[in-house]
Amino acid sequence: MKTSITVDLDVVSQIVDSFRKKAERPLTAEIIRAYMGHLVANTGVSASRSWNAQFGKILSAHSATLGITKLAEENVTDDIGNVTTSARWAFVD
């Protein structure tokens, strides 16, 4: 069975645009935090079952529409102190 999540791409686009207006290169973690209101790492969960990883895959799949390109993975700390990785995104014109 394939694991997938559903997100409102219009809302994701608005969030990405808010980072664009501030000229900030957002992390997936920051986009998730803006979308969900919080960020909690899916510790001990495989990427195929991780909500955060699925969200990142959606960003990748819709990167052309969102006007973003993946730069690199970085370590970040979630809202409860867990360290995880998150992609950094740049804007393309």
A tleap script that builds the chain and sets N, CA, C and O, in Angstrom:
source leaprc.protein.ff14SB
mol = sequence {
  NMET LYS THR SER ILE THR VAL ASP LEU ASP
  VAL VAL SER GLN ILE VAL ASP SER PHE ARG
  LYS LYS ALA GLU ARG PRO LEU THR ALA GLU
  ILE ILE ARG ALA TYR MET GLY HIE LEU VAL
  ALA ASN THR GLY VAL SER ALA SER ARG SER
  TRP ASN ALA GLN PHE GLY LYS ILE LEU SER
  ALA HIE SER ALA THR LEU GLY ILE THR LYS
  LEU ALA GLU GLU ASN VAL THR ASP ASP ILE
  GLY ASN VAL THR THR SER ALA ARG TRP ALA
  PHE VAL CASP
}
set mol.1.N position { 0.846 -1.180 0.000 }
set mol.1.CA position { 0.000 0.000 0.000 }
set mol.1.C position { 0.887 1.237 0.000 }
set mol.1.O position { 1.840 1.324 0.775 }
set mol.2.N position { 0.578 2.176 -0.855 }
set mol.2.CA position { 1.336 3.409 -0.981 }
set mol.2.C position { 0.844 4.412 0.062 }
set mol.2.O position { -0.358 4.631 0.213 }
set mol.3.N position { 1.792 5.016 0.778 }
set mol.3.CA position { 1.439 6.020 1.775 }
set mol.3.C position { 1.491 7.392 1.126 }
set mol.3.O position { 2.448 7.712 0.421 }
set mol.4.N position { 0.478 8.197 1.356 }
set mol.4.CA position { 0.470 9.558 0.828 }
set mol.4.C position { -0.354 10.449 1.741 }
set mol.4.O position { -1.196 9.985 2.511 }
set mol.5.N position { -0.087 11.729 1.632 }
set mol.5.CA position { -0.843 12.718 2.388 }
set mol.5.C position { -1.492 13.672 1.392 }
set mol.5.O position { -1.122 13.709 0.218 }
set mol.6.N position { -2.435 14.421 1.861 }
set mol.6.CA position { -3.084 15.437 1.051 }
set mol.6.C position { -2.857 16.787 1.692 }
set mol.6.O position { -3.070 16.961 2.892 }
set mol.7.N position { -2.422 17.740 0.888 }
set mol.7.CA position { -2.254 19.102 1.379 }
set mol.7.C position { -2.931 20.049 0.402 }
set mol.7.O position { -3.148 19.710 -0.761 }
set mol.8.N position { -3.256 21.221 0.880 }
set mol.8.CA position { -3.854 22.254 0.047 }
set mol.8.C position { -2.713 22.997 -0.645 }
set mol.8.O position { -2.032 23.813 -0.023 }
set mol.9.N position { -2.506 22.716 -1.927 }
set mol.9.CA position { -1.397 23.327 -2.656 }
set mol.9.C position { -1.528 24.836 -2.782 }
set mol.9.O position { -0.520 25.531 -2.904 }
set mol.10.N position { -2.750 25.356 -2.755 }
set mol.10.CA position { -2.931 26.809 -2.781 }
set mol.10.C position { -2.348 27.434 -1.513 }
set mol.10.O position { -1.701 28.480 -1.565 }
set mol.11.N position { -2.584 26.787 -0.388 }
set mol.11.CA position { -2.038 27.284 0.885 }
set mol.11.C position { -0.517 27.148 0.883 }
set mol.11.O position { 0.187 28.066 1.302 }
set mol.12.N position { -0.013 26.019 0.421 }
set mol.12.CA position { 1.438 25.820 0.344 }
set mol.12.C position { 2.057 26.902 -0.544 }
set mol.12.O position { 3.095 27.468 -0.202 }
set mol.13.N position { 1.428 27.186 -1.672 }
set mol.13.CA position { 1.920 28.225 -2.580 }
set mol.13.C position { 1.946 29.590 -1.901 }
set mol.13.O position { 2.896 30.353 -2.080 }
set mol.14.N position { 0.918 29.902 -1.131 }
set mol.14.CA position { 0.879 31.175 -0.404 }
set mol.14.C position { 2.009 31.253 0.617 }
set mol.14.O position { 2.628 32.303 0.786 }
set mol.15.N position { 2.272 30.154 1.287 }
set mol.15.CA position { 3.357 30.117 2.275 }
set mol.15.C position { 4.702 30.307 1.582 }
set mol.15.O position { 5.529 31.100 2.032 }
set mol.16.N position { 4.920 29.581 0.492 }
set mol.16.CA position { 6.169 29.721 -0.259 }
set mol.16.C position { 6.326 31.161 -0.744 }
set mol.16.O position { 7.418 31.724 -0.667 }
set mol.17.N position { 5.250 31.755 -1.240 }
set mol.17.CA position { 5.294 33.145 -1.705 }
set mol.17.C position { 5.629 34.115 -0.574 }
set mol.17.O position { 6.287 35.131 -0.800 }
set mol.18.N position { 5.177 33.806 0.643 }
set mol.18.CA position { 5.498 34.691 1.769 }
set mol.18.C position { 7.003 34.676 2.056 }
set mol.18.O position { 7.573 35.704 2.422 }
set mol.19.N position { 7.646 33.520 1.892 }
set mol.19.CA position { 9.102 33.450 2.034 }
set mol.19.C position { 9.785 34.184 0.883 }
set mol.19.O position { 10.799 34.854 1.079 }
set mol.20.N position { 9.227 34.053 -0.310 }
set mol.20.CA position { 9.784 34.727 -1.482 }
set mol.20.C position { 9.775 36.239 -1.268 }
set mol.20.O position { 10.762 36.911 -1.568 }
set mol.21.N position { 8.683 36.773 -0.757 }
set mol.21.CA position { 8.571 38.215 -0.532 }
set mol.21.C position { 9.591 38.717 0.480 }
set mol.21.O position { 10.030 39.865 0.411 }
set mol.22.N position { 9.966 37.852 1.421 }
set mol.22.CA position { 10.969 38.217 2.434 }
set mol.22.C position { 12.384 37.887 1.956 }
set mol.22.O position { 13.355 38.101 2.682 }
set mol.23.N position { 12.497 37.367 0.732 }
set mol.23.CA position { 13.785 36.966 0.152 }
set mol.23.C position { 14.508 35.961 1.041 }
set mol.23.O position { 15.731 36.010 1.180 }
set mol.24.N position { 13.748 35.053 1.639 }
set mol.24.CA position { 14.321 34.003 2.480 }
set mol.24.C position { 14.264 32.681 1.735 }
set mol.24.O position { 13.282 32.383 1.056 }
set mol.25.N position { 15.320 31.893 1.863 }
set mol.25.CA position { 15.351 30.549 1.295 }
set mol.25.C position { 14.856 29.588 2.371 }
set mol.25.O position { 15.603 29.245 3.287 }
set mol.26.N position { 13.613 29.154 2.266 }
set mol.26.CA position { 13.022 28.377 3.359 }
set mol.26.C position { 13.486 26.923 3.395 }
set mol.26.O position { 13.878 26.349 2.379 }
set mol.27.N position { 13.430 26.357 4.574 }
set mol.27.CA position { 13.596 24.923 4.767 }
set mol.27.C position { 12.218 24.272 4.666 }
set mol.27.O position { 11.203 24.910 4.944 }
set mol.28.N position { 12.187 23.016 4.273 }
set mol.28.CA position { 10.922 22.276 4.306 }
set mol.28.C position { 10.310 22.391 5.699 }
set mol.28.O position { 9.098 22.557 5.836 }
set mol.29.N position { 11.149 22.303 6.733 }
set mol.29.CA position { 10.673 22.387 8.115 }
set mol.29.C position { 9.940 23.701 8.381 }
set mol.29.O position { 8.932 23.718 9.088 }
set mol.30.N position { 10.443 24.802 7.819 }
set mol.30.CA position { 9.791 26.100 8.022 }
set mol.30.C position { 8.460 26.170 7.281 }
set mol.30.O position { 7.507 26.779 7.767 }
set mol.31.N position { 8.395 25.553 6.121 }
set mol.31.CA position { 7.138 25.533 5.366 }
set mol.31.C position { 6.119 24.669 6.104 }
set mol.31.O position { 4.945 25.030 6.193 }
set mol.32.N position { 6.566 23.530 6.634 }
set mol.32.CA position { 5.672 22.675 7.427 }
set mol.32.C position { 5.178 23.424 8.646 }
set mol.32.O position { 3.988 23.379 8.959 }
set mol.33.N position { 6.073 24.115 9.341 }
set mol.33.CA position { 5.687 24.861 10.548 }
set mol.33.C position { 4.636 25.923 10.209 }
set mol.33.O position { 3.681 26.121 10.960 }
set mol.34.N position { 4.816 26.596 9.087 }
set mol.34.CA position { 3.837 27.602 8.673 }
set mol.34.C position { 2.510 26.955 8.280 }
set mol.34.O position { 1.445 27.516 8.536 }
set mol.35.N position { 2.573 25.787 7.663 }
set mol.35.CA position { 1.363 25.082 7.220 }
set mol.35.C position { 0.604 24.460 8.391 }
set mol.35.O position { -0.617 24.585 8.489 }
set mol.36.N position { 1.338 23.792 9.272 }
set mol.36.CA position { 0.714 23.038 10.365 }
set mol.36.C position { 0.617 23.817 11.688 }
set mol.36.O position { -0.204 23.496 12.547 }
set mol.37.N position { 1.465 24.840 11.837 }
set mol.37.CA position { 1.489 25.573 13.098 }
set mol.37.C position { 2.517 25.011 14.069 }
set mol.37.O position { 2.697 25.545 15.163 }
set mol.38.N position { 3.191 23.934 13.674 }
set mol.38.CA position { 4.215 23.309 14.512 }
set mol.38.C position { 5.050 22.361 13.653 }
set mol.38.O position { 4.689 22.039 12.521 }
set mol.39.N position { 6.172 21.925 14.218 }
set mol.39.CA position { 7.017 20.940 13.550 }
set mol.39.C position { 7.462 19.915 14.566 }
set mol.39.O position { 8.080 20.260 15.573 }
set mol.40.N position { 7.156 18.670 14.314 }
set mol.40.CA position { 7.597 17.560 15.161 }
set mol.40.C position { 8.201 16.506 14.231 }
set mol.40.O position { 7.557 16.045 13.289 }
set mol.41.N position { 9.452 16.136 14.519 }
set mol.41.CA position { 10.122 15.120 13.712 }
set mol.41.C position { 9.421 13.781 13.877 }
set mol.41.O position { 8.936 13.440 14.956 }
set mol.42.N position { 9.378 13.039 12.794 }
set mol.42.CA position { 8.786 11.700 12.821 }
set mol.42.C position { 9.872 10.693 13.181 }
set mol.42.O position { 10.251 9.856 12.362 }
set mol.43.N position { 10.372 10.781 14.416 }
set mol.43.CA position { 11.475 9.950 14.891 }
set mol.43.C position { 11.100 8.476 14.867 }
set mol.43.O position { 10.043 8.083 15.360 }
set mol.44.N position { 11.982 7.663 14.284 }
set mol.44.CA position { 11.757 6.223 14.247 }
set mol.44.C position { 10.748 5.766 13.214 }
set mol.44.O position { 10.342 4.604 13.222 }
set mol.45.N position { 10.335 6.652 12.328 }
set mol.45.CA position { 9.350 6.332 11.303 }
set mol.45.C position { 10.063 6.342 9.955 }
set mol.45.O position { 10.807 7.277 9.659 }
set mol.46.N position { 9.850 5.327 9.146 }
set mol.46.CA position { 10.499 5.289 7.837 }
set mol.46.C position { 10.004 6.450 6.977 }
set mol.46.O position { 8.895 6.950 7.167 }
set mol.47.N position { 10.838 6.867 6.036 }
set mol.47.CA position { 10.473 7.985 5.159 }
set mol.47.C position { 9.175 7.726 4.408 }
set mol.47.O position { 8.425 8.658 4.119 }
set mol.48.N position { 8.912 6.472 4.093 }
set mol.48.CA position { 7.685 6.160 3.356 }
set mol.48.C position { 6.431 6.358 4.204 }
set mol.48.O position { 5.334 6.489 3.663 }
set mol.49.N position { 6.585 6.381 5.526 }
set mol.49.CA position { 5.443 6.568 6.430 }
set mol.49.C position { 5.461 7.922 7.130 }
set mol.49.O position { 4.521 8.250 7.855 }
set mol.50.N position { 6.506 8.710 6.929 }
set mol.50.CA position { 6.665 9.992 7.611 }
set mol.50.C position { 5.847 11.088 6.939 }
set mol.50.O position { 5.976 11.314 5.735 }
set mol.51.N position { 5.009 11.764 7.713 }
set mol.51.CA position { 4.228 12.877 7.167 }
set mol.51.C position { 5.162 13.952 6.640 }
set mol.51.O position { 4.937 14.492 5.557 }
set mol.52.N position { 6.211 14.270 7.395 }
set mol.52.CA position { 7.152 15.315 6.987 }
set mol.52.C position { 7.842 14.954 5.673 }
set mol.52.O position { 7.977 15.798 4.787 }
set mol.53.N position { 8.277 13.705 5.551 }
set mol.53.CA position { 8.931 13.270 4.313 }
set mol.53.C position { 7.958 13.324 3.140 }
set mol.53.O position { 8.334 13.728 2.040 }
set mol.54.N position { 6.721 12.924 3.367 }
set mol.54.CA position { 5.710 12.990 2.310 }
set mol.54.C position { 5.475 14.435 1.881 }
set mol.54.O position { 5.293 14.708 0.695 }
set mol.55.N position { 5.478 15.374 2.851 }
set mol.55.CA position { 5.304 16.789 2.539 }
set mol.55.C position { 6.468 17.256 1.661 }
set mol.55.O position { 6.262 17.975 0.683 }
set mol.56.N position { 7.687 16.845 2.013 }
set mol.56.CA position { 8.852 17.194 1.208 }
set mol.56.C position { 8.752 16.647 -0.205 }
set mol.56.O position { 9.154 17.313 -1.159 }
set mol.57.N position { 8.222 15.445 -0.347 }
set mol.57.CA position { 8.036 14.857 -1.674 }
set mol.57.C position { 7.022 15.662 -2.485 }
set mol.57.O position { 7.167 15.806 -3.699 }
set mol.58.N position { 6.012 16.179 -1.823 }
set mol.58.CA position { 5.032 17.028 -2.510 }
set mol.58.C position { 5.696 18.307 -2.987 }
set mol.58.O position { 5.444 18.754 -4.106 }
set mol.59.N position { 6.555 18.913 -2.139 }
set mol.59.CA position { 7.278 20.109 -2.571 }
set mol.59.C position { 8.125 19.796 -3.805 }
set mol.59.O position { 8.144 20.568 -4.763 }
set mol.60.N position { 8.818 18.673 -3.777 }
set mol.60.CA position { 9.645 18.276 -4.925 }
set mol.60.C position { 8.807 18.051 -6.172 }
set mol.60.O position { 9.166 18.504 -7.259 }
set mol.61.N position { 7.702 17.359 -6.016 }
set mol.61.CA position { 6.843 17.043 -7.154 }
set mol.61.C position { 6.223 18.288 -7.782 }
set mol.61.O position { 5.942 18.308 -8.980 }
set mol.62.N position { 6.013 19.317 -6.982 }
set mol.62.CA position { 5.368 20.547 -7.462 }
set mol.62.C position { 6.349 21.719 -7.479 }
set mol.62.O position { 5.936 22.879 -7.482 }
set mol.63.N position { 7.644 21.413 -7.489 }
set mol.63.CA position { 8.649 22.483 -7.408 }
set mol.63.C position { 8.546 23.475 -8.565 }
set mol.63.O position { 8.714 24.676 -8.356 }
set mol.64.N position { 8.275 23.001 -9.776 }
set mol.64.CA position { 8.164 23.919 -10.914 }
set mol.64.C position { 6.994 24.871 -10.733 }
set mol.64.O position { 7.120 26.069 -10.988 }
set mol.65.N position { 5.859 24.346 -10.293 }
set mol.65.CA position { 4.675 25.179 -10.064 }
set mol.65.C position { 4.915 26.178 -8.929 }
set mol.65.O position { 4.470 27.324 -8.992 }
set mol.66.N position { 5.623 25.727 -7.896 }
set mol.66.CA position { 5.909 26.587 -6.743 }
set mol.66.C position { 7.080 27.534 -7.001 }
set mol.66.O position { 7.292 28.478 -6.239 }
set mol.67.N position { 7.832 27.293 -8.058 }
set mol.67.CA position { 8.962 28.149 -8.392 }
set mol.67.C position { 10.139 27.984 -7.439 }
set mol.67.O position { 10.805 28.955 -7.081 }
set mol.68.N position { 10.391 26.724 -7.027 }
set mol.68.CA position { 11.478 26.453 -6.093 }
set mol.68.C position { 12.353 25.323 -6.623 }
set mol.68.O position { 11.930 24.515 -7.450 }
set mol.69.N position { 13.587 25.294 -6.119 }
set mol.69.CA position { 14.503 24.201 -6.433 }
set mol.69.C position { 15.252 23.820 -5.162 }
set mol.69.O position { 15.616 24.676 -4.356 }
set mol.70.N position { 15.473 22.533 -5.001 }
set mol.70.CA position { 16.110 22.020 -3.789 }
set mol.70.C position { 17.607 22.294 -3.835 }
set mol.70.O position { 18.268 22.017 -4.836 }
set mol.71.N position { 18.138 22.843 -2.736 }
set mol.71.CA position { 19.564 23.133 -2.653 }
set mol.71.C position { 20.333 22.036 -1.941 }
set mol.71.O position { 21.229 21.423 -2.523 }
set mol.72.N position { 19.989 21.785 -0.682 }
set mol.72.CA position { 20.751 20.840 0.145 }
set mol.72.C position { 19.925 20.444 1.351 }
set mol.72.O position { 18.907 21.064 1.658 }
set mol.73.N position { 20.377 19.403 2.030 }
set mol.73.CA position { 19.771 18.970 3.291 }
set mol.73.C position { 20.532 19.624 4.447 }
set mol.73.O position { 21.756 19.745 4.406 }
set mol.74.N position { 19.804 20.039 5.465 }
set mol.74.CA position { 20.401 20.641 6.649 }
set mol.74.C position { 19.790 20.018 7.894 }
set mol.74.O position { 18.656 19.541 7.864 }
set mol.75.N position { 20.533 20.022 8.976 }
set mol.75.CA position { 19.990 19.583 10.259 }
set mol.75.C position { 19.181 20.712 10.866 }
set mol.75.O position { 19.594 21.871 10.833 }
set mol.76.N position { 18.028 20.372 11.420 }
set mol.76.CA position { 17.167 21.339 12.117 }
set mol.76.C position { 16.666 20.693 13.402 }
set mol.76.O position { 16.700 19.472 13.559 }
set mol.77.N position { 16.209 21.527 14.303 }
set mol.77.CA position { 15.629 21.049 15.554 }
set mol.77.C position { 14.140 21.321 15.521 }
set mol.77.O position { 13.712 22.433 15.212 }
set mol.78.N position { 13.346 20.306 15.839 }
set mol.78.CA position { 11.893 20.487 15.832 }
set mol.78.C position { 11.440 21.211 17.095 }
set mol.78.O position { 12.266 21.632 17.906 }
set mol.79.N position { 10.144 21.354 17.255 }
set mol.79.CA position { 9.590 22.143 18.362 }
set mol.79.C position { 9.719 21.497 19.724 }
set mol.79.O position { 9.446 22.138 20.740 }
set mol.80.N position { 10.139 20.215 19.767 }
set mol.80.CA position { 10.318 19.561 21.067 }
set mol.80.C position { 11.765 19.109 21.285 }
set mol.80.O position { 12.053 18.321 22.186 }
set mol.81.N position { 12.670 19.624 20.442 }
set mol.81.CA position { 14.089 19.380 20.654 }
set mol.81.C position { 14.720 18.239 19.894 }
set mol.81.O position { 15.910 17.976 20.067 }
set mol.82.N position { 13.957 17.545 19.049 }
set mol.82.CA position { 14.526 16.467 18.235 }
set mol.82.C position { 15.243 17.046 17.024 }
set mol.82.O position { 14.774 18.007 16.416 }
set mol.83.N position { 16.385 16.456 16.678 }
set mol.83.CA position { 17.122 16.877 15.485 }
set mol.83.C position { 16.696 16.005 14.312 }
set mol.83.O position { 16.588 14.785 14.433 }
set mol.84.N position { 16.458 16.647 13.183 }
set mol.84.CA position { 16.065 15.954 11.961 }
set mol.84.C position { 16.701 16.682 10.790 }
set mol.84.O position { 17.363 17.702 10.984 }
set mol.85.N position { 16.515 16.184 9.595 }
set mol.85.CA position { 17.032 16.867 8.416 }
set mol.85.C position { 15.886 17.513 7.657 }
set mol.85.O position { 14.734 17.085 7.730 }
set mol.86.N position { 16.248 18.564 6.922 }
set mol.86.CA position { 15.248 19.302 6.160 }
set mol.86.C position { 15.919 19.909 4.925 }
set mol.86.O position { 17.064 20.359 4.990 }
set mol.87.N position { 15.211 19.918 3.822 }
set mol.87.CA position { 15.751 20.488 2.592 }
set mol.87.C position { 15.665 22.004 2.625 }
set mol.87.O position { 14.698 22.576 3.128 }
set mol.88.N position { 16.691 22.644 2.080 }
set mol.88.CA position { 16.697 24.094 1.869 }
set mol.88.C position { 16.283 24.335 0.421 }
set mol.88.O position { 16.757 23.650 -0.486 }
set mol.89.N position { 15.403 25.306 0.205 }
set mol.89.CA position { 14.874 25.605 -1.127 }
set mol.89.C position { 15.294 26.982 -1.570 }
set mol.89.O position { 15.370 27.909 -0.764 }
set mol.90.N position { 15.567 27.118 -2.860 }
set mol.90.CA position { 15.849 28.425 -3.476 }
set mol.90.C position { 14.727 28.725 -4.466 }
set mol.90.O position { 14.035 27.824 -4.939 }
set mol.91.N position { 14.570 29.985 -4.759 }
set mol.91.CA position { 13.530 30.397 -5.698 }
set mol.91.C position { 14.092 30.492 -7.115 }
set mol.91.O position { 15.224 30.931 -7.320 }
set mol.92.N position { 13.294 30.077 -8.074 }
set mol.92.CA position { 13.667 30.197 -9.483 }
set mol.92.C position { 12.670 31.113 -10.156 }
set mol.92.O position { 11.500 31.173 -9.779 }
set mol.93.N position { 13.147 31.817 -11.146 }
set mol.93.CA position { 12.257 32.748 -11.849 }
set mol.93.C position { 11.681 32.152 -13.087 }
set mol.93.O position { 10.913 32.810 -13.789 }
savepdb mol mol.pdb
quit
